[in-house]
C-alpha cells in the first residue's frame, strides 16, 4: 500500500464535509474509527474497515458495512485504548505512504490534546501521520516538512519537547533562521505563507506544525 494513503475518520468535528471528502484520492484505504462512521455515511460512502467498540456507530450503518462484505473489527467497550489509537495501529500495519486522521480536531478539548499526543507517540521518520479536516492540518516536523497551501494561509509552530533546535523556515512572512523555540514559547504562532509552498526544517526536538487554510471553497487534495 506504499503508493496510497490510509484515511482514518474519527469521531471529532468535521465542519466542511466537502473539504474533508477532497482529501480522499483514488485507491486510498478508508478506516472508520467507530463514531467517525457518521461522516463516511453522510458522504454516501462505505469504509474498507469499521473498527472500535461500535457504541457510537448506528446499527443501520453496521448492517450496510456487513452486507457490502467490508471488514468489521469490534472491541469491548471496557478497553484501555481509544478507538482512534486502535485504528492508527491497524493503519500502520498496512505500511501506507501516509496516514491522515480526519475528524481528530475540534470537539472535546481532552480528546484533541490526546490526539495530538498520538501524533507524537507514533511519530516515525518513515511514515507521515497527520490530522486534517480539510481546513486545518496538523503534523509533526520530522527533519523537514513541506507545507502545500496558498499565500495567506496561517502556519503555527509549537514545540512539544523542551526545546526545538535549528529551526529554519522558508516562504513564511516572519522567517526563522536556525533558531531555537522553547516549550511554552508563543513566537512560532500565526505566521503567514508568502506563496503556495513553504518549508520548515529542524535539527532536533519535537515540533508541531498547524497549517490553517484560509481560502474559501477550494478543494484541498493530497
C-alpha positions in Angstrom: 0.0 0.0 0.0 3.0 2.3 -0.1 1.7 4.3 -3.1 -1.5 5.1 -1.3 -2.7 6.8 1.9 -4.8 5.5 4.7 -7.6 7.8 5.9 -9.0 7.3 9.4 -12.3 9.0 10.1 -12.5 9.8 13.8 -15.4 10.9 16.0 -14.3 14.6 16.3 -15.8 17.5 14.4 -15.8 18.0 10.7 -17.4 21.3 9.8 -17.0 21.1 6.0 -17.7 17.7 4.5 -16.8 18.8 1.0 -13.3 19.7 2.1 -12.9 16.5 4.0 -14.1 14.5 1.0 -11.5 16.2 -1.2 -8.7 14.6 1.0 -9.6 11.2 -0.4 -7.7 10.0 -3.5 -8.5 7.2 -5.8 -7.2 4.0 -4.2 -6.9 5.3 -0.7 -7.8 2.9 2.1 -10.6 4.2 4.4 -11.0 3.3 8.1 -14.0 4.3 10.2 -13.0 4.6 13.8 -16.4 4.0 15.5 -18.3 7.3 15.6 -16.3 8.6 12.6 -18.6 6.3 10.6 -21.3 9.0 10.6 -19.2 11.3 8.4 -18.5 8.4 5.9 -22.2 7.7 5.9 -23.1 11.3 5.2 -20.7 11.3 2.2 -22.5 8.2 0.9 -19.5 6.0 1.2 -18.5 2.8 3.0 -15.2 2.2 4.8 -12.8 -0.6 3.9 -12.7 -1.3 7.7 -15.0 -0.4 10.6 -13.1 -0.6 13.8 -13.7 0.1 17.6 -16.2 -0.8 20.2 -19.0 0.5 17.9 -21.0 2.1 20.7 -21.2 5.3 18.5 -22.0 3.6 15.2 -25.6 3.3 14.1 -27.0 -0.2 13.7 -28.1 0.8 10.2 -24.5 1.6 9.1 -23.2 -1.6 10.7 -25.7 -3.6 8.6 -24.6 -1.7 5.4 -21.0 -2.4 6.0 -21.8 -6.1 6.7 -23.9 -6.5 3.6 -21.1 -4.9 1.5 -18.7 -7.5 2.8 -16.4 -5.0 4.4 -14.3 -5.8 7.4 -15.5 -5.1 11.0 -13.3 -5.3 14.0 -15.3 -4.9 17.2 -13.6 -4.4 20.5 -15.0 -4.4 24.1 -16.4 -1.1 25.4 -14.2 -1.5 28.5 -10.8 -1.1 27.0 -7.6 0.9 27.8 -7.1 2.2 24.2 -9.2 4.7 22.3 -10.9 3.7 19.1 -8.7 6.1 17.2 -5.5 4.6 18.6 -6.6 1.1 17.7 -7.3 2.4 14.1 -3.8 4.0 14.0 -2.2 0.7 15.0 -4.2 -1.1 12.3 -3.3 1.6 9.7 0.4 1.4 10.5 0.4 -2.4 9.9 -0.8 -1.6 6.3 2.5 0.2 5.6 1.0 3.1 3.8 2.7 6.2 2.4 0.8 8.4 4.7 -1.9 8.2 7.4 -4.5 11.1 7.5 -6.7 11.3 10.6 -9.9 13.1 9.6 -12.2 14.3 12.4 -9.5 14.3 15.0 -9.8 18.0 15.5 -12.5 20.0 17.3 -14.9 18.6 19.8 -13.8 17.9 23.4 -10.5 19.5 24.4 -9.3 16.4 26.2 -9.8 14.3 23.0 -8.0 16.9 20.9 -5.0 17.0 23.2 -4.9 13.2 23.4 -5.0 13.0 19.6 -2.1 15.4 19.3 -0.1 13.2 21.7 -0.9 10.2 19.5 0.9 12.0 16.7 3.9 12.2 19.0 3.6 8.6 20.2 3.5 7.1 16.8 6.0 9.5 15.0 8.3 7.7 12.7 10.7 9.1 10.2 9.5 6.6 7.6 5.8 7.4 7.9 3.8 10.7 7.8 0.8 10.9 10.2 -1.3 14.0 10.1 -4.6 15.2 11.4 -6.6 17.1 8.7 -10.2 18.2 8.4 -9.7 19.9 5.0 -9.3 23.3 6.7 -6.8 22.7 9.4 -3.8 20.3 9.1 -1.6 19.2 12.0 1.6 17.2 11.7 5.0 16.9 13.3 8.1 18.2 11.6 10.4 15.2 11.0 13.6 16.9 9.9 11.9 18.8 7.0 8.3 19.5 6.3 6.9 20.8 3.1 3.6 22.7 3.5 1.3 22.9 0.5 -1.4 25.5 0.6 -1.8 29.1 -0.6 -0.4 32.5 0.1 -2.1 33.9 3.1 -2.6 30.6 4.9 -1.6 30.6 8.6 1.2 28.4 9.9 1.9 28.0 13.6 4.9 26.1 15.0 4.5 24.8 18.6 7.4 23.0 20.4 6.3 19.7 22.1 9.7 19.0 23.5 11.6 21.2 26.0 13.3 22.9 23.0 13.4 22.6 19.3 16.8 23.5 17.8 17.9 24.8 14.4 14.5 25.8 13.1 14.7 27.2 9.5 11.6 28.4 7.7 11.2 29.2 4.0 8.4 31.3 2.4 6.9 32.5 5.7 6.4 36.2 6.5 8.3 36.0 9.7 11.3 33.8 9.0 13.2 31.7 11.5 16.9 31.3 10.6 18.5 28.4 12.5 16.7 29.4 15.7 15.5 27.7 18.9 12.0 27.6 20.2 11.3 26.6 23.8 8.2 24.8 25.0 5.6 27.3 26.1 7.0 30.0 23.8 4.5 31.7 21.6 6.9 33.1 19.0 6.0 30.5 16.4 2.3 31.3 16.4 0.4 32.7 13.5 2.9 33.0 10.7 1.7 33.6 7.2 2.6 31.8 4.0 4.0 34.0 1.2 3.4 31.5 -1.6 1.7 28.2 -2.3 4.5 26.3 -0.7 6.6 26.7 2.5 9.2 24.6 4.2 10.1 24.1 7.9 13.4 22.4 8.8 14.7 21.5 12.3 17.9 19.9 13.7 16.4 18.3 16.8 13.3 18.3 19.0 9.6 17.7 18.5 7.8 20.4 16.6 4.1 20.5 15.8 3.0 22.4 12.7 -0.5 23.7 12.4 -1.5 24.8 8.9 -4.8 26.6 8.6 -6.1 27.0 5.0 -7.7 30.5 4.7 -9.0 30.3 1.1 -12.8 29.7 0.7 -14.2 26.9 -1.4 -11.0 25.3 -2.7 -10.7 21.6 -2.7 -7.5 20.6 -0.8 -6.4 17.3 -2.2 -3.2 15.4 -1.2 
